[in-house]
Amino acid sequence: MAKSDIEIAREATLKPIAEVGAKLAIPADSLLTYGPHKAKVSFDFLDTLQDRPDGKLILVTAINPTPAGEGKTTTTVGLGDGLNRIGKKTAICLREPSLGPCFGMKGGAAGGGYAQVVPMEDINLHFTGDFHAIGIAHNLLSAMLDNHIYWGNQLGLDARRIAWRRVVDMNDRALRQVTTSLGGVANGFPREDGFDIVVASEVMAIFCLATGLDDLTERLGRIVVGYTRDKQPVFARDLEAPGAMAVLLKDALAPNLVQTLENNPAFIHGGPFANIAHGCNSVIATKSALKLADYTVTEAGFGADLGAEKFFDIKCRKAGLRPDAAVIVATVRALKSHGGVAKDGLNTPDVEAVKAGAANLKRHIANVRKFGVPAIVSINHFVSDTDEEIAVVKAAAEEMGVEAVLATHWANGSAGTEELAHKVVALADGGQAEFQPLYADDLGLWEKIRTVATELYGASDIQADQKVRTQLKELEAAGYGDLPVCMAKTQYSFSTDPTLKGAPSGHSVTIREVRLSAGAGFVVAICGDIMTMPGLPRRPSAVDIKLDDQGRIQGLF
């Protein structure tokens, strides 16, 4: 019987974090340790790196996720180990897992098999407390906002136009819409409110896009918390909140250093979801890795239609990053799912279903190349894959002018990604990248949304009611028209219908709501039925997570 991820992680021989840091020439006294195997890298050290040249930046993305599994994080870890194996000084950059999916349906986000980051249990749970700090900073602003209204509302906030919701890092649909301040005069003025999950918080986005503490504080001040009766914006700085918020985030903003099962360095920092937020780890972690390593491998959440698009159009645009190559992860099982095969039939060979599902992979390849970034496909191997099915995936990639490489890192660690590592180095060093965002800054907000929907999703057009259209025009009039858009959309399909697999075309994308994230520097377009506070499934993962008689965690994956 195959070992579970947690069993494999527990059998690993971890090195002291100072030894891991030494691989990137980080002095031991520049590591702020959280026990023997976790540390934050001090800003004093990071500030000394500014004049160093950047290494190569490699993005790992994927096809649209399915219950069959794709393995994007696993591939990121496996490729990082593979690059180190062939003698390339490499660091990986990942997002921190949210407790919502860990106890909900998706599970953790530390990789799997023999391509994991460790200590896995710590990373998937409280880690170094970053999410707690982000949630508390967010809710401090909420408390200060309601407190301001309670003590006379000098700024004239209109309680009907409060834009700032509360957050909690757990899937809890009951909190999506709530009424606060009930119970009498002493508790304030009752109003409608709601909760988002922490990973959808604008504070999370600011945390991941900030370049330092000063930039963080300035961005926090730009948050729009609500509007007056005559629709004038009220900012977090008007409530004098950014200073205290920054104090709560000060220690968290330093990037976290851990290791892979093969003792290679990994930065894990920040964690916005890619379906409802911008889906990338922190700019600080990525830029630090680029200064410290010759190759940096990072991932962006869910399929390339969400994570990669936001990596290119938001993170790279705002941070001045220029990616050198992209790896698109696919599995035979997932392509069969996109080809119409039910979950219980995915282990049965079906070449025709793989051919049909390959349309999804082909569109992702075409989309990545629209950003001027050369791509390669990594086929994440499952034991049920047949040679004929693998050949179909390779042929589909070749038809699109890219190569597909079989990778067995889940079972074999870095030994299973040697070929992929060599191919990625050749691609990144080949000088083919001519990166450019999908749309220009001066394009109108409506047209930016339309461009993403038609160019990447295969939609014929977008639609929205007059209220949304008016909102977008008002945002442009207020000076926010040059911001990029952050699409909040189901991860399971190119469309807004999660059941529509493959590569649908000609559909319409409905924009249900738009939200300004002025501090983060983008406008969120909420599409279809996507929720910024997820719910738990019928049988959440939490029911299988427990402590055994020795006090060890069971059921976490």
C-alpha positions in Angstrom: 0.0 0.0 0.0 1.3 3.4 -1.0 2.4 5.7 1.9 0.3 8.8 2.5 1.8 12.3 2.1 1.9 12.8 5.8 3.7 9.5 6.4 6.3 10.4 3.7 6.8 13.8 5.3 7.3 12.3 8.7 10.0 10.0 7.5 12.0 12.8 5.9 15.3 13.9 7.4 15.0 17.6 7.8 18.1 19.8 8.0 18.4 22.7 10.4 17.0 25.8 8.7 20.4 27.5 8.9 21.9 24.8 6.6 19.0 25.3 4.2 19.6 29.0 4.2 23.3 28.5 3.6 22.5 27.0 0.2 21.4 30.5 -0.8 24.2 32.2 1.2 21.8 33.6 3.8 23.7 34.1 7.0 22.4 32.2 10.0 22.0 35.4 12.0 19.7 36.8 9.3 17.2 34.0 9.9 14.5 34.7 12.5 13.7 31.1 13.5 10.4 29.5 14.4 11.8 26.3 15.8 14.5 24.2 14.0 12.9 24.0 10.5 11.1 27.3 9.8 12.5 30.9 9.7 11.8 34.3 8.4 14.5 36.1 6.5 15.3 39.5 8.0 14.7 42.7 6.1 18.2 43.9 7.1 19.7 41.1 5.0 17.2 41.4 2.1 18.0 45.1 1.8 21.7 44.2 1.0 20.6 42.3 -2.1 19.2 45.2 -4.2 22.1 45.6 -6.5 22.4 41.9 -7.4 21.2 40.7 -10.8 18.1 38.7 -11.0 18.1 35.0 -11.9 15.6 33.3 -14.2 11.9 33.3 -13.3 9.9 30.2 -14.2 6.1 30.1 -13.7 4.3 26.8 -13.0 0.6 26.9 -14.0 -1.9 24.2 -15.1 -5.0 23.2 -17.0 -8.4 23.8 -15.3 -8.5 21.7 -12.1 -10.8 18.6 -11.9 -11.4 16.1 -9.1 -8.9 13.9 -10.9 -6.0 16.1 -9.8 -3.3 18.0 -11.7 -0.4 18.5 -9.2 0.7 22.1 -9.8 2.3 22.6 -6.4 3.8 19.1 -6.5 5.3 19.9 -9.9 6.7 23.2 -8.6 8.4 21.4 -5.8 9.5 18.5 -8.0 10.9 20.8 -10.6 12.8 22.9 -8.0 14.4 19.7 -6.7 15.1 18.6 -10.2 16.9 21.8 -11.1 19.0 21.5 -7.9 19.7 17.9 -8.8 21.3 18.9 -12.1 23.4 21.5 -10.4 21.3 24.7 -10.8 21.1 26.9 -7.8 17.3 27.1 -7.4 14.7 28.3 -5.0 11.0 27.7 -5.1 8.3 30.2 -4.2 4.8 29.0 -3.1 1.7 30.4 -1.4 0.8 29.6 2.1 -2.2 27.2 2.5 -5.5 28.5 3.9 -7.3 26.6 6.7 -10.5 26.8 4.7 -9.5 24.2 2.0 -7.5 22.2 4.5 -10.6 21.4 6.5 -12.9 21.7 3.6 -12.4 19.8 0.3 -9.1 20.6 -1.4 -6.7 19.6 1.3 -3.4 21.2 2.0 -1.0 22.9 -0.3 2.4 21.5 0.5 2.8 19.2 -2.5 2.5 15.5 -2.4 4.4 12.2 -2.5 8.1 12.7 -2.7 7.7 16.3 -3.9 6.7 18.1 -0.8 7.7 21.1 1.3 8.2 20.4 5.0 7.4 20.6 7.9 4.1 19.7 6.1 1.8 19.8 9.2 3.1 23.2 10.3 2.8 24.7 6.8 -0.8 23.5 6.3 -1.9 24.7 9.7 -0.8 27.8 11.6 2.7 28.0 10.1 4.4 31.3 11.3 1.1 33.1 12.0 1.0 35.2 8.8 -2.7 34.5 8.1 -3.6 35.3 11.7 -1.8 38.7 11.4 -3.5 39.5 8.1 -7.0 38.6 9.4 -6.5 40.6 12.6 -5.2 43.6 10.7 -8.2 43.4 8.4 -10.7 43.1 11.2 -9.0 45.9 13.2 -9.9 48.2 10.3 -13.5 46.9 10.5 -13.6 47.6 14.2 -12.2 51.1 13.8 -14.7 51.8 11.1 -17.7 50.8 13.2 -16.2 52.6 16.2 -15.9 55.8 14.2 -19.6 55.6 13.3 -20.5 54.9 16.9 -18.7 57.9 18.2 -20.4 60.5 16.0 -19.4 59.6 12.4 -17.4 62.8 11.8 -16.5 61.5 8.3 -20.1 61.2 7.4 -19.9 57.5 6.3 -23.2 56.3 4.9 -24.0 53.0 6.6 -25.7 51.8 3.3 -22.4 52.3 1.4 -19.9 50.5 3.6 -17.5 48.6 1.3 -15.3 46.9 3.9 -16.4 43.4 5.0 -14.9 41.3 7.8 -12.9 38.1 7.3 -12.2 34.7 8.8 -9.8 32.0 7.5 -12.4 29.2 7.3 -15.2 28.2 4.9 -18.4 29.4 6.6 -21.3 30.1 4.3 -23.4 31.3 7.3 -21.3 34.4 7.5 -21.7 35.5 3.9 -24.4 38.0 4.9 -24.9 39.1 8.5 -26.4 42.0 10.5 -24.1 43.6 13.0 -24.5 45.8 16.1 -27.8 44.2 17.3 -28.8 44.4 21.0 -29.3 48.0 21.7 -27.8 51.4 21.8 -24.6 50.3 23.5 -23.7 48.1 20.6 -23.7 50.7 17.8 -25.9 51.2 14.8 -27.3 48.0 13.2 -26.3 47.5 9.6 -25.8 44.7 7.0 -22.3 43.3 6.8 -20.7 40.1 5.7 -17.5 38.0 5.9 -15.0 36.9 3.2 -12.4 34.3 3.7 -9.0 35.8 4.6 -7.4 34.8 1.3 -9.9 37.1 -0.5 -9.0 40.1 1.8 -7.6 43.2 0.2 -5.1 43.2 3.1 -3.9 39.8 1.8 -3.5 41.3 -1.7 -1.7 44.3 -0.3 0.6 42.1 1.8 1.5 40.1 -1.3 2.1 43.1 -3.6 3.9 45.4 -1.2 7.6 45.9 -1.7 8.4 46.8 1.9 7.0 48.2 5.1 6.7 51.8 3.9 4.9 50.6 0.7 2.7 48.3 2.8 1.6 51.2 5.1 0.9 53.5 2.2 -1.2 50.9 0.4 -3.2 50.2 3.5 -4.0 53.9 3.7 -5.5 53.8 0.2 -8.1 51.2 1.1 -11.6 52.5 0.5 -13.8 51.5 3.4 -17.0 53.2 2.3 -18.6 56.3 0.9 -20.5 59.3 2.2 -24.1 60.1 1.3 -22.8 62.1 -1.7 -20.7 59.1 -2.8 -17.3 60.5 -1.8 -14.8 57.8 -0.8 -13.6 57.4 2.8 -10.2 55.8 3.1 -8.5 53.8 5.8 -6.1 56.7 6.3 -9.1 58.9 7.2 -9.7 56.5 10.1 -6.0 56.7 11.0 -5.8 52.9 10.9 -2.8 52.1 8.6 -0.2 52.6 11.4 -1.7 50.0 13.7 -2.4 47.7 10.8 1.2 47.8 9.7 2.3 47.1 13.3 0.3 43.9 13.2 1.8 42.9 9.8 5.4 44.0 10.5 6.8 40.6 11.4 4.6 38.7 9.0 5.9 40.7 6.0 9.3 39.0 6.2 9.3 36.0 3.9 9.2 32.4 5.3 12.0 30.0 4.5 11.5 26.2 4.7 12.8 23.2 2.8 11.7 20.4 0.4 12.0 16.8 1.2 15.4 16.9 -0.5 16.4 19.8 1.7 16.3 22.5 -1.0 15.2 26.0 -0.1 11.6 27.1 -0.4 10.0 30.4 0.3 6.3 30.1 1.3 4.7 33.5 1.8 1.2 35.0 1.3 -1.7 33.1 0.0 -4.5 34.7 -2.0 -6.8 32.3 -3.8 -6.7 32.6 -7.6 -10.4 32.1 -8.2 -11.5 35.0 -6.0 -8.2 37.0 -5.6 -4.9 37.4 -7.5 -3.5 33.9 -6.7 0.2 34.7 -6.3 2.8 34.5 -3.5 4.3 37.7 -2.2 6.4 40.0 -4.4 8.9 40.2 -1.5 9.5 36.5 -1.5 9.8 36.2 -5.3 12.1 39.2 -5.6 14.3 37.8 -2.8 14.5 34.4 -4.5 15.5 36.0 -7.8 18.4 37.8 -6.1 19.5 34.7 -4.1 19.1 31.9 -6.7 20.0 31.4 -10.4 16.5 30.0 -11.1 13.3 30.7 -9.2 10.3 28.4 -9.7 7.0 29.9 -8.6 3.4 28.9 -9.0 0.1 30.7 -9.5 -3.2 29.2 -8.4 -5.6 27.0 -10.4 -5.6 27.0 -14.2 -3.7 29.4 -16.4 -6.9 31.2 -17.2 -6.9 32.5 -13.6 -3.6 32.2 -11.8 -1.2 32.7 -14.8 -3.3 35.5 -16.2 -3.2 37.4 -12.8 0.5 36.5 -12.4 1.2 38.2 -15.7 -1.4 41.0 -15.7 -1.2 42.0 -12.0 1.9 40.7 -10.3 4.4 41.0 -13.1 2.9 44.3 -14.3 3.0 45.9 -10.8 6.3 44.4 -9.6 8.3 44.8 -12.9 8.9 41.1 -13.1 9.7 39.5 -16.5 9.2 35.7 -16.6 11.5 33.6 -18.7 9.4 30.4 -19.1 6.2 28.7 -18.1 5.4 25.1 -17.3 1.8 24.0 -17.9 0.9 21.0 -15.7 -1.5 18.4 -17.1 -2.5 14.8 -16.1 -4.0 12.2 -18.3 -6.7 11.7 -15.7 -7.7 15.3 -15.7 -7.8 15.5 -19.5 -10.1 12.5 -19.5 -12.3 14.4 -17.1 -12.4 17.3 -19.5 -13.2 14.8 -22.2 -16.3 13.7 -20.4 -15.3 10.8 -18.3 -16.8 10.5 -14.8 -14.6 10.4 -11.8 -15.1 6.6 -11.2 -14.0 5.9 -14.7 -10.7 7.8 -14.8 -8.5 4.7 -14.2 -9.9 3.0 -17.3 -7.8 3.6 -20.4 -9.7 5.9 -22.9 -7.6 7.4 -25.6 -10.5 9.2 -27.3 -11.5 10.9 -24.0 -7.9 12.2 -23.7 -8.0 13.5 -27.3 -11.3 15.3 -26.5 -10.0 16.7 -23.2 -6.8 17.9 -24.8 -8.7 20.9 -26.1 -8.4 22.3 -22.6 -4.7 22.0 -22.6 -4.3 23.5 -26.1 -6.2 26.6 -25.1 -4.0 27.1 -22.0 -0.9 26.7 -24.2 -2.2 29.3 -26.6 -3.2 31.6 -23.8 0.2 31.5 -22.1 1.9 32.3 -25.4 -0.2 35.4 -25.8 1.9 36.9 -23.0 5.1 36.3 -24.9 6.3 33.6 -22.5 7.6 30.3 -24.0 6.0 27.2 -22.5 6.5 23.5 -21.9 4.0 20.9 -20.7 4.7 18.7 -17.8 2.7 15.5 -17.7 2.3 14.6 -14.0 2.3 10.8 -14.1 -0.2 8.5 -12.5 0.2 4.8 -12.4 -3.0 4.3 -14.4 -1.7 6.2 -17.4 -1.1 4.1 -20.5 1.6 4.8 -23.1 -1.0 5.4 -25.7 -2.7 8.1 -23.6 0.6 9.8 -22.8 1.4 9.8 -26.5 -1.9 11.7 -27.2 -0.9 14.4 -24.7 2.5 14.8 -26.3 1.0 15.0 -29.7 -1.5 17.6 -28.6 1.3 19.7 -27.2 3.4 19.2 -30.3 0.5 20.4 -32.4 0.6 23.7 -30.5 4.4 24.0 -31.1 5.5 23.1 -27.6 7.1 20.0 -26.0 5.5 17.8 -23.4 7.7 15.9 -20.9 6.6 13.1 -18.6 7.4 13.7 -14.9 7.4 11.2 -12.1 8.3 13.4 -9.2 5.4 12.2 -7.0 6.9 8.8 -6.9 10.6 9.5 -7.5 11.3 13.0 -6.3 13.9 14.9 -8.3 15.0 11.8 -10.2 11.6 12.0 -11.9 12.1 15.6 -13.1 15.6 15.5 -14.5 14.5 15.6 -18.1 12.0 18.3 -17.3 14.6 20.3 -15.5 17.0 20.2 -18.4 14.3 21.2 -20.9 13.2 24.1 -18.6 16.7 25.4 -18.3 17.1 25.4 -22.1 13.8 27.2 -22.5 14.5 29.8 -19.8 18.1 30.4 -21.0 17.1 30.5 -24.7 16.1 34.2 -24.8 12.7 33.5 -26.3 10.7 35.4 -23.7 9.2 38.7 -24.9 6.8 39.3 -22.0 4.0 41.7 -22.3 0.6 41.9 -20.4 -2.5 41.1 -22.2 -3.9 44.6 -22.2 -2.6 48.2 -21.9 -3.0 50.3 -18.7 -5.0 52.9 -20.6 -7.7 50.5 -21.9 -11.1 51.1 -20.2 -12.1 48.8 -17.3 -15.0 47.3 -19.3 -12.7 46.6 -22.2 -10.1 45.0 -19.9 -12.7 42.6 -18.6 -13.9 41.9 -22.1 -10.4 41.3 -23.3 -9.7 38.7 -20.7 -13.1 37.0 -21.3 -12.8 36.9 -25.1 -9.1 36.4 -25.5 -8.5 33.8 -22.8 -11.9 32.3 -21.8 -13.2 31.9 -25.4 -16.3 34.0 -24.6 -18.2 35.8 -27.3 -18.8 38.8 -25.0 -19.4 39.9 -21.4 -22.6 41.2 -19.9 -23.6 43.1 -16.7 -26.6 45.1 -15.5 -26.6 48.9 -15.6 -25.5 49.2 -11.9 -22.2 47.4 -12.7 -21.6 49.4 -15.8 -22.2 52.6 -13.9 -19.8 51.5 -11.2 -17.1 51.0 -13.7 -17.6 54.4 -15.2 -17.5 56.0 -11.7 -14.3 54.2 -10.9 -12.7 55.5 -14.1 -14.0 59.0 -13.3 -12.4 58.7 -9.9 -9.0 58.0 -11.4 -8.9 54.2 -11.1 -9.3 53.4 -14.9 -5.6 52.5 -15.3 -5.8 49.7 -12.8 -5.7 46.0 -14.0 -8.7 43.8 -13.4 -8.8 40.8 -11.1 -11.3 38.2 -12.4 -13.2 36.3 -9.7 -14.5 33.2 -11.6 -15.0 29.5 -11.1 -11.7 27.6 -11.5 -13.3 24.6 -13.0 -14.2 26.0 -16.4 -13.2 28.6 -18.9 -16.8 29.8 -18.6 -18.7 30.8 -15.5 -20.4 27.4 -15.5 -18.3 25.0 -13.4 -19.8 22.0 -15.2 -18.7 23.1 -18.6 -15.5 21.2 -19.2 -13.0 21.2 -22.1 -12.6 24.4 -24.0 -16.0 26.0 -24.4 -16.4 28.9 -26.8 -19.1 31.4 -27.7 -20.4 31.7 -24.1 -21.2 35.0 -22.3 -19.5 35.9 -19.1 -21.8 37.7 -16.6 -20.2 40.3 -14.4 -22.3 40.2 -11.2 -20.4 42.8 -9.1 -17.3 44.9 -9.1 -15.2 45.8 -6.1 -12.4 48.4 -5.9 -9.2 47.2 -4.2 -7.5 50.6 -4.3 -4.7 49.6 -1.9 -3.8 46.5 -3.8 -4.1 48.3 -7.1 -6.8 46.4 -9.0 -10.5 46.2 -9.6 -12.2 42.9 -8.9 -14.8 41.7 -11.3 -17.0 39.0 -9.7 -18.3 36.7 -12.4 -21.2 34.2 -12.4 -22.0 32.6 -9.1 -18.5 32.7 -7.6 -18.5 33.4 -3.8 -15.8 35.2 -1.9 -16.7 33.1 1.2 -16.7 29.4 0.3 -18.8 26.8 2.0 -17.9 23.4 3.3 -18.8 20.3 1.2 -21.3 17.7 2.4 -18.5 15.7 4.0 -15.7 18.2 4.8 -12.1 17.0 5.3 -12.4 18.1 8.9 -14.4 15.0 9.9 -11.3 12.8 9.1 -8.7 15.0 10.8 -7.9 14.1 14.3 -5.1 13.2 16.8 -4.1 9.6 17.3 -3.3 8.0 20.7 0.3 9.4 20.4 -0.9 13.0 19.8 0.0 12.9 16.1 -2.2 14.5 13.5 -4.1 12.1 11.2 -6.1 12.8 8.1 -4.2 15.9 7.0 -3.1 15.9 3.3 
